[in-house]
Amino acid sequence: MLHLVAAVWPSAFSPGVAMRPACASHAASAVRMAEVFDQEAFIKESKEMRLAHLEEQAMFALKIACENYGNAVFPNAMIAGDCVITHLLHRLGYLKDGKCTVMVVDTFHLFPETMEFLKELEAAYDFKAEVFCADGVPVGDKAAYDKKYGADLWKEDVEQYDKVCKVEPFQRGLKECKTDCMINGRTRWQGFERAWIDQFENAPIGGGLAKCNPIAYWTFEDTFDYIAKYNVAAHPLHAAGYPSIGDAKDTIPIPEDGSVKFVDNKFVGDMTKWCDYATERKGRFVGLANKDGSTKTECGIHVAGAEKTFERDLWDTSESVITLETPEAVTELKESGKEAVVVVYAPWCQFCQAMEDEYDKLAAESGLPVYKFRGDEEREFVQANLNTQSFPTINKITSSGDAVKYESEDRSVAAMTAFAKSA
């Protein structure tokens, strides 16, 4: 049999290659195969075989995640890969029977189509997602978010925005859902940061939470092949030129002219613009940079340290930093005729956290009483009365009741003490 393969297949793939068949009948067979070989049909069949294998492999991983762990949770961003996983979970019955909980993080900056699309998925697959958003804000209440955190937080500090709107609610959601296995749609094809992930790994969350990546070995093209094969519900913005969908503020079509689309289960335009290696997320985080100046490629959820959320107030054990509980207390202090220092802060702000110890020292060095006032929940008040646009903001309250802002970026105790004594 080996001599037949050697004789036939080179001719089938490379017409014109000289052959030395074992016998005349074999030579005739080789010629006939060369004449009837359909390359396009072969490629199509090969892709179908590959997809069938990937499906089986992904479903096997999902069975392990949902059957062997107590409470699997799927954080669903409704991008193409997540839509594939949602459909696979539906096929396995894990959405309807509750063996897998779908979790969604609403950043309050998503495209309007995204949360509407979630309703479509819930209706189609008979489940109800658990939706989480910024701490202390009712689900769906953008006005409450703006009041507490500021509509421009992402412009002021994108890392803090990620922490407040993505990482913290994500981690809180996992805790409230009491999961021990997180399912997600990361793949090796998405770029070098994810190039070596496997279907299972330990996530840096909660001391060893299992992380299941059922489509880890899929290409982006594979996800769309699956969507087309089963007519899977996909995000409507794919038909508008978006390969991947995140926040509306920093997600664009690729190419920007919208010439590539996925419409009615078919690609329009040059699909390689979407499906080439590491290009899936090319339209995400556009115009954003990390603090070190590097290009932003991750929102923070899947990076080391993402589990380090902040769950307490600041100066909660301090004996020298005094709490101002209400705006009325601030006004009373300003009208008292006494000099003081007031720190306007937000407990979730990393800069406020980093300087927590310094204000006890400031109280000791300056000889003035140092007060704290939580400003993220009273933004309009602190903007109007305590010179606050971002956190932390330090004010010297003069004997005449004026609030004088400390403008320097030098946050050493010595510099702040000199300001407190001279202002």
C-alpha positions, 0 to 999 in steps of 0.5 A: 500500500505504501508504494501506491501512496507514493505513486499517487499523491505526488501526482495529485498535488503536483501534476507533471511530477515524474512517476515510477509506479510499481505497475501500469495499473498503478500509473493509470490510477495515478493519472485518473486521480490527478485528473479528478482531484478537486483542490477547493473541495479538498480544502473545504472538507479538510476545514470541516474535519478540523472544525469538527475536531475543534468542536469536540475538543472544546465541548470536552473541556466545557464538560470537565469545567461544568461537570467536575467543578461546583459552579462554573462561570462564563464571563461573556463579552459577546465577541465572536469567540464568546458567542461560540462558547455560548452556543456550545454551552447551550448545545450541552444544556448547561445554560438551561440547567444552571450548571454554568452561570453567564456573567456580564460586566457592563462598563457603562461605555459599551456600544448600545448594541451590546446590552441589547444583544445580550437580551437576544442571547438570553431569549434564544438560549433560555438563560439569565445573565448576572450583570455587574458594574462599578461598585456602589452603582445600580446596574444600568444607571449611567447617571449614578456612575458619572456622579460617583466616578466621573464620566471622564475617568477613562481620560483622566486615568485609564488604569483606574478606569479599568480597575473601577469598571472592569477588574473590580466588578469582574472579581466581585462577580466571580466571588458573588457567583461563588465560582471555582472554574472560570470559562473564557474565550481567550485563544492562542491566535489573539497574539503573543500575550496569549500564544502559549495558553492551554485549555486549562490553567490556574488563574491568578485569582482567589488562590488557584481558581481554575481557568478553562479556555475551551477554544484556546487552539482555535483561529479567529477564522475557526470561530466564524466558520463555526458561527456560519455552520450553525447560524450562531447569533453573533454581535450585530457590529460584526456586520458593521465592520468590527472584528472585536467589540469592547468599549465604544470609546476606543473600539474601531472597525478594521479596516477603518473604512468598514470594508470588511464585514461579516454579514449573513454568515459570510465575509464581505471584503478581504477577510485576512484583515480580520483573521491574520495572526494577532489581528482579532483585537487590532481595533481595540484599545485604540488611542490608549497607552499604559503608564509606561508608554507601551501600547495598551492591549489588555483591559487588566482582567487577565493580567497578573495582579488582577485579583488585587482589588481594594475592599476597605476604606482608607485611614480606617485605623488612623488615630490622626486623620479625622473623618468628615462624614458629610458635606455639611461637616465640611462646610462647618469646618470651613466656617469654624475659623480654624486652619486645617488640611482636608484630603479629598479621596476615593478609596479605590484610587491607587494614588490615594492608597499609595499615600495613605501613610503619608497623611499621618506623618503630615498631621504630625509634622504640620501641627494642623488637624488633617481631615479626610473627605470621600469625594467620589460620592459627592463629586459636584460638592467637592468640585464646587467647594474643594477644588477637586477634579481628580483624586487625591486633592489636598486643600488647606482650609484657611482661617477665613474659610477659603480652600487653597489647593496644593498644586505641586506634584511633589507629594513628599511629607516635607513639601506638603508640610511647607504648603500647610504652614505657608498657605 
